[in-house]
Amino acid sequence: MFEERLEVLDLFQSRTYLSYKACDNLDCSTNLGHKSHFKRCSSCERAYYCSFRCQTVDWKQGGHREICQHLRSIRLREPPLSPRETSFLRLVMDRTYERTRVKTVWGQQIMFMIENPGVPFYTSFDLSKGTDVVITVQAVPTLAGGDEQSRNWAVLWKVYAARLARSAGKMDLHLLVVGEGKGVRMRLMAMRSSSAATHEAKIHIVAEVAAGRLNRVHRQRVRRARSEGPLEKGLIMGAVDFGSVKQFKATNKGREATRPDIDRVLTFDSVKGAFEYFDARVHAGKVVIKVSLD
C-alpha cells in the first residue's frame, strides 16, 4: 500500500498529470474537460462551472442554492486544504477506484442493488486504517443529526441524492475517508461520467440475476462437482473459483458459511465475471467512458 501511495504521489508531481472537472450543471453539454476550463464557486469552493450561465442554472434549478452554505460550513469547520491538496485527494480517490472497481466496487454495488432495489447508495473508500482500502456500499443517509455539522451533512446527502437521481446514470457518489491526526477527514465526491454505459451494465446484470440466468453456469459446475463424489466443505466455493470456506470465515469473523452465504458468493462471482467482460470491452474501445471525480 505504501508503494502505491508513492506511485500516486509521483504521478501527481509529474508534468503528465492532468486534472479533469465536470460542470456541476447536470444539463450542461460540455460535461467533462480540463480544470482550467472551469471556474469555482467563490463561496463553497466545491462547485465548478464552465460558464456563468451554467452557474446560474445550477443555482436556480440544480439545488446549489440549497447546498452552497452547508458546503461552506463543512469546509470552514475542517482544517483548510489548499487546491493542490484537494487535487491530490481526488487523484488518490481516482486511482483507488481504478484499482478496485472490477474486483470489488462494481460487485458490491450490484449486490446492494439486488438486495435493496431502488435505494440510492454511495460507495465508501476508507483509507484511514493504514492498511489496504476498506470498501463498503451503503444507502444514502436520510435522517438529519442533532448538531450543526450533522445537519450540514444531512442537507449534503439530500441534495446529492437528488442530483444522483437527475444524472441519468452518469454519476456515482463516493465517500473518501482518510486519516488526519487522531481523527479522520471525510470528503464526499461525485464521480461523473460522459456515458451511462456502466450504470446500464449494472441494471442489465441485476435483471440477469433476478431472472436466474447469470448463475446458471456456476450452478451447473456445482451440480457436476456433486455428481463426481461426496460434497466436501468448501467444494461449492471452490467450484466457482472464489475461495475456500476458510477464507470466508476469515472475512466474516469465523462464521460458518450457510446456504444463503454460498448463494450470495455464487452471485457475487457471477457479477464479477460479467463486469470483467464489460471492463475488457471498455479497454478495447468498444465502450468509451470519460470520468471526472469532483
N, C-alpha and C positions, 0 to 999 in steps of 0.2 A: 504493500500500500504506500509506503514511504517513497519508493522508487516511482510509483505512478504519480504522486504529488509533484515530485521533482520534474517529471516529464511535462506535466501540465504547466508548471512554472516556467520551464524552458520555452515551451510553445508561446506562453503569454508574453515573455520578454523578447521573443524573436520578431523580426520585421515581417514575417509571413503571416502573422495572426491578424485577422480582420474581424471586428465585432459587428454583428448584424442586429438590426432592430426591426420591429414591426410597428406600423402605425396603429395606435390604440383606438382609432375609429374603425370598428369591425367591418364597416361597409366600404372601406377605402379600397380602391382598385390597385393602389400602389403596393399594398401589403408588406413585402419584405424588401430590405435594402441595407446598404452600409450605414452605420450610425451617423456618419457625417451628413446624411440627407435628412435627418430628423432633428426637431427641436424639442427640448424637455419642458414640461410644465414647471414654472418657476416656484410654485407653491409646494407641491408634494415632492417634486423632483423624481417621480417614478413613472409618469406617463410621457409617452413620446408621440409626436405627430409630424407628418410630412408637410403639413400646411396649416395656416391659421384657420382655414375653412374646416378641416378635419377636427381641429381642436374645438371649434365652436359646436360642431355636430355632436361630438362625444360629450361635451359639457351639457348640452341641452337634451340630447336623446339617448346617449350611451351610458349614463349613470355616473360620469365622472364628477358631476356637481355633488352627488351624494357621498362619494368616497374620498374626495380630494383632502378634506380637512382631517379625516381619520388616518389617511396615509401620512400626512404631515405630522400628526400627533405621535404615531408609531415611530417615525423617523427621529423625531426630536427626543423621545424618551430613551432611545438606544444610543450607545457610543457612536459618534459620527463615522461614516465611511466616506472616503474620497471616491470620486468617479472611477479612478483606476482600481481601487479595492473592490468596488461593486462589480466592475467588469471582470475581475478575477474570479469572484464568486460565481458569476454567470458561466464562465469558462469551466470551472470545477463542476457545476451542475451539468453542463453540456456534455463533458467527457464522461462523467459518471453515468449519465443516461445512455450515451452511445455504447458504453461497455456492458451495460446490464439489460438493455431493452429487450433483446430476443430471449435470453435465457431466463430472465426474471420478471422484468417490468410488464411486458405485454401479457405474459401468462397470468400474473397476479391480477392485472386489470380485467382480463377476460373472466377469471374465476369470480371476481367481485360482481361483474355484470350478470353472470349466470345466477348467482345466489342473491343478488339484490337488483332485480330488474327495474329500470327507470330511475334509480337513485344516483344523483350526481356524486362524483368521487374525486379525490385528489390522491396523488402518489407522494409519499414521504420518503426522502432520501436522508437518512440520519448518519452523518459523518462525525458525530461528537464523541463516539465511544473510543476512538483511537485505533480501531481495528478496521475490518472491511465495512463497507456501507451496509446499513440495515434498511431494507426496503419494505414498506407496507402500503397497502391501498386501503383507504378509509373513506367513509361517507363525509361529504362536506358538512361541517357543523351547522346547526340551525338555531341553537339556543344561545341567547346573549348571557354573558357573565355579569358579575357584580361590579368590579372596579372599572376604571376608565380604560385601562389597557385591554381588558376583556371585551368591553363594549366596542372599542375601536376594531378589534379583530372580528367581532361578530358582524359588524357592518361590512368589513372587508370580504368576509366569506360570502355574505349575502349578495353583494354586487358581483363578485367574481363568478358565483354560481349562475347569476342571470346572464353574464357575458358568455359563460360556457354554453348555456342553452341557445344563445343567439349565434354562436360561432359556426353552426352547421358542420360540426365535426372537424374544424380546423384549429382547435385549441384544446390543450390539456392543462390541468393545474398541477404544479409540482411544489412541494414544500421542502426547502433545503434547510437542514439543521446542522450547524457546525459549533464546535466548542469555542468558548470565549471566556478566558479566565476560569473561574469556578462554575460558570453557568454555560448557557448556550445562546446562540443567536439564530432566530428563525426568519427565513425570507420566503415569502410566497411568490412564485414565479409562474407566469403564463407562458406555456410553450405554444407558439403559433406556427402553423404550417401553411405552405402555399397550396396544399391539396388535402382533401378529406379522405384520401385513399387508405391511410392507416385506420382511421375510425371506421370506414366502411368495411375493411377487412375484419375488424373486431366484431362488428354487427353480424357479418356473414358467419364467422366461426361460432358465435353464440347460437345462431339459428341452427347450424350443423350439429352442435352439441345437443340442443333441445330436441332435435329430430332423431338423435341417436346414431347419426351417420359417422361422426368423427371418431368415435371409439371402436367402430366395428372391427377394424384391422387388429387393434390391440387385444380386443376380447377374443378374436379368433386365435391369436397367439397364446392367450391364456388357456383356452379350451384345448388347444393342441398340446400344451405343456401338461395339462391334467391327464390327457389320454395316454401320455407316454409313461406315466408312473405316478407314485404317490405324491401328493402336493405337499412339499416341504415348506416350512416357514420362510417367507420372503420370496417364494418362487414367482408369485404373481408380479411383484415389483421387478424382479429380475427379468421376467419375460418381456417386460416393456422397456428394459434397459434404463430404469430410472433410479436404481439404487436398492439397497437392502433394507430389511426391517430394522437392522441395527442403525443405519443412517437415519431412518425415520424416527426412531426412539431418541437418537442424539439431538435431533432438532425439535423434538416435542416433549422434552423433559422426561424422557423414559417411558412415555405412554405407549402401550401396545397398539399396533395397527389393527383397527377394526375393518369390517367390510366397507362401511362408508368412507373410511380413510383411504382404502385401496382404490375404491371407485373414483375418489377425488384425485388421487395420484394418476390414475389412468387418464382422466380428463385433462389434467394439467399437462401431462406428457403429450397428449394429442394436440393440445393447443400450441405447445412449444414447437412441435414438429410442423404444424401448419404455418406458424409465423416464421420459422426458419426458411420455408419455401417462399413466403411473401418477401422476406428480407433479401433473399437471393435475387428476386425479381427487381427489387429496388436497386441493388448494387449493379445489376446487369443493365440498368437503364430502362427497364420495362415500365417502372413506375417512378416518376420524378417527384421528389418531395424536398422542399427547402424549409429549413427550420430556424426559428429565432427564439431564444429564451430571454424573457424580459424579467 
